[in-house]
Amino acid sequence: ASMASVSRLRIISRTAQSPEGFAIEIEGGREVAFEPRAHPPGTTVEVADLFFNTPARRKFLKAERTEQAHIERVVRTMSLARFDVAFELNQGGGRAALSLPAGNPGQRLARVLGPDFPERSVLVEESGSGLRLHGWVGLPTLSRGQADQQFFFVNGRAVKDKLVGHAIRQAYRDVLFHGRHPLFVLYLELPAADVDVNVHPTKDEVRFRDARGVHDFVFGKLNRALRDLRPDASPAPAVSFAGRRAEPQAFSQPALALHAAQHASDRFEARNHRMISSHPAIAEPSAGASSAEVPPLGFAIAQLHGIYILAQNSSGLVVVDMHAAHERITYERLKAQQQSGSIARQRLLVPDVLNVSEADANLLEEVAELLPDMGLVVERSGQQAITVREVPALLSGADHQALLKDLLADFAELGTSPRVEAARERLLAGMACHGSVRANRQLSLPEMNALLRDMEQTENAGQCNHGRPTYLLQSLAELDGLFLRGQ
């Protein structure tokens, strides 16, 4: 009805059981025709001369190229909601601007997000507490300067939700290079009664009944999926991992692709576990070792300029940034030690009193019982005042007032806050950086091999604490190409 009031609209529809279809034509909200019309089973909607009767609105349209880009974005987004439906977009001139056949998720993902995405993405299939999250998230090394390749669907509807966006950013917090944005296509399913879709005229925003539960579910599942990545020995030409990899190109339905990829990942992980466990940390390659016995990152053969470790695996050459790799290993160990027990708190000699708004003071009383788990003991001490009595020991020198105000702002908007954890992680990351091997330090082959074995068993080993890659793989085929072998 809204479109019909500002355009010339025609709808032609026919059911499979009807011998003919019917058409209705409306111009500027006025019905001008309603009559039988020949039409194949299905429905066609045509909108022409948009805003012809409201010239003031028409002046706000951008250039034709810009408006076409908006239309294409909408069609691409819709195509990711239904892999079983074909989409075709024509923008004049008799050519199809976008043609997406039905039935092949891999091809559609490649067309919408680029050819690298299906190969450099992690499969997600998680459920619990009445929620199901599935889809694909790009590896941390596959990122963009803008957040223009992010698609999130709630019960099949494309939405842009601050809460979910925050959860996904937090999941990538530890592995993504600063200023970069991840790529993802994710689907969240939950009971219709638990989500309100009528909070915005365009229906692209939603409100969850249990906002904090949804945030924690999305963050926890994605964070676990990314942390489960391990170096892989597969002969891919780029950085490769043995995590859950999307392999949709061989299947016609997304669910089958998810199921098959899950089984493939299990085989990869089992194989890598056997290879790692069969070698001591300081292992030397034997002359007759078969490719099946070679660990994912291979064996060290040399050190380059005191910066890079050169290793040989069954696929080709592995180049490791030894400082970045050791930094990640040290950082993960420090985090594990920190998380193994309760957070150590330090009582302030002089309690810190903060002046806040009455709304923030009220909010503090609501969330006060959650703060001790973060290492904070805070209480309301006046109508517009709160008192900080204990802080995490690691953050004893931090700006408590700024931290607590930001934390309350997060709770007000999202129902949760990662501020304290993020601050602790930044401190641990700095400690790991200073405690890692530096450039120009000469390592022996046993030391280099020990570092490679540690990488294979460390979470997030593919990136350092700042999001930079820790290693690259150059396959034999690529090396042969550089030297024109076989040509």
JOGIZI-V907808 format. One record per helix or strand of 3 or more residues. SS is the DSSP state (alpha for helix, beta for strand). FROM is the first residue (numbers start at 1). LEN is the number of residues. If there is no record, write none. Layout:
ss->SS from->FROM len->LEN
ss->SS from->FROM len->LEN
This chain:
ss->alpha from->2 len->4
ss->beta from->8 len->7
ss->beta from->21 len->7
ss->beta from->30 len->8
ss->beta from->42 len->7
ss->alpha from->55 len->4
ss->alpha from->64 len->18
ss->beta from->87 len->4
ss->beta from->96 len->5
ss->alpha from->105 len->9
ss->beta from->121 len->8
ss->beta from->131 len->8
ss->beta from->150 len->5
ss->alpha from->162 len->10
ss->beta from->184 len->6
ss->alpha from->192 len->3
ss->alpha from->211 len->17
ss->alpha from->248 len->3
ss->alpha from->254 len->24
ss->alpha from->291 len->3
ss->beta from->299 len->6
ss->beta from->308 len->5
ss->beta from->316 len->6
ss->alpha from->322 len->18
ss->beta from->345 len->11
ss->alpha from->358 len->17
ss->beta from->377 len->6
ss->beta from->385 len->8
ss->alpha from->393 len->3
ss->alpha from->400 len->15
ss->alpha from->419 len->16
ss->alpha from->445 len->12
ss->beta from->471 len->5
ss->alpha from->476 len->7
